[in-house]
């Protein structure tokens, strides 16, 4: 490059005029030659210093090693979530009504295309270590867990271990292996992640889809155009999250949970910029025998395993409705809304109707562009026989959170929940749960 610039600098003195021969273009007497030396400094990419305040992850880029590994198709993730919650009022018990729960998540992705082995192949592994099961069951008594990140005491458990292959020019993918219960159904942009969004399980996923534990399964996704996709998943219906799953998948009964979902993913061109949305419609099928709820003449609840081939459906949507910076396509600051509804057969499911609604505002406070304020409401309506027997008919959940990004690798989230009719018991005390979540990425 240095020699190219030097050549260009002297070219006007040696190039002939158009239409002249070299002899005609040459001057009769030697002209005074002026030599101009152009020095171009080569740009050398310097490794940025370790900056704990601005690193995307606490441990940084490992002095370039992390980026190099990702370029080679190897990506590793490590994060920790810790939640403190206290049942301030109502529920089953407020005395000693606090818990600290936590989880450590490990992720490994091997991209065989980037490795130069074969294009379209990815191996993904995720595992989790957990401690404490929270206050939802014995202190609040809610139908829905007030802390969806609480998973009891597990030293380490593998949630996902699957191989994925894309084909049809990247418009379809097939996933085989150990897949999280229900696969990728019921995703939502604003209510789908207990580590950064809502904590109550009713505002993370639909509460009356009988998705099994993480287990062996298969998932197929086809997306012929950017704005439409179709998804189908089959999971071992008897899977137990702390076992490999081969016994229940390949022995005894062949009970597989099936779900299918179609989705529209439009980007609306408006005066407020491009507003992305997602609209999903799904059905599920569970063949397992289930307890059938009914009441005898003596007023006692009986359950008889006679209901099979359970079927339900759901609708799930999210939509950005206002954008703070319309001209910036990549900027996500603004207001987004979500809504869910789901139906499950009353004879085999405790919750017959479920719905939730809410939204978030990202960047509400000036200079706090990454912070998110969220509010949601969810309601579960019991099956008719349970409504008759128990006297109560529904549980309501209100949740408000503010996810504040302290550093790019650390967020702190005050969280407040109000649960009316915990356990769908109309005579129960409404509960107020206050909490604080820390989320760290290493």
Number of C-alpha atoms within 10 A of each C-alpha: 10 12 12 9 14 16 14 11 14 15 11 10 12 10 11 15 12 7 8 10 10 12 9 11 14 15 9 8 6 7 9 6 8 8 10 10 13 14 11 11 8 8 6 6 6 6 9 9 10 14 12 14 13 12 18 16 19 19 15 19 18 10 13 11 11 16 14 14 13 16 13 16 17 18 17 15 13 16 19 19 22 20 24 19 23 22 26 18 18 21 26 21 17 18 11 11 20 18 18 18 23 24 25 19 19 18 15 16 16 19 23 18 14 17 16 10 10 12 14 16 20 19 18 17 18 19 16 20 18 22 18 16 20 27 28 25 16 13 21 30 23 25 24 24 21 30 22 21 24 24 17 15 14 13 11 15 16 21 22 21 20 19 18 18 18 18 13 10 9 12 14 17 19 17 22 16 18 26 27 22 25 28 25 15 22 21 18 21 18 25 30 19 18 19 22 21 24 29 28 24 21 29 33 20 21 25 25 24 24 19 22 20 20 27 32 27 26 22 22 19 20 19 17 14 10 11 14 16 18 18 20 22 24 23 29 28 27 21 24 14 17 14 13 17 20 12 11 19 20 12 9 8 11 14 19 21 23 22 25 20 21 18 19 17 18 16 16 15 10 12 11 15 18 20 22 18 21 20 19 22 20 20 19 23 20 22 16 19 15 18 17 18 21 20 14 9 6 6 10 10 14 11 13 11 12 13 17 16 11 20 18 18 19 22 19 24 23 24 23 24 18 20 23 17 14 18 12 12 11 9 12 21 22 21 21 23 22 22 22 24 20 23 21 23 17 19 21 23 22 22 26 20 21 23 22 25 20 21 21 24 23 21 19 17 12 7 8 13 16 17 21 23 19 22 22 24 20 25 24 26 21 23 22 16 18 22 16 14 15 13 13 19 21 22 24 22 24 21 23 20 23 23 24 20 17 13 16 16 20 21 21 20 23 17 24 22 23 21 28 23 24 27 22 25 20 16 10 16 17 20 25 20 24 19 22 18 23 19 21 19 20 15
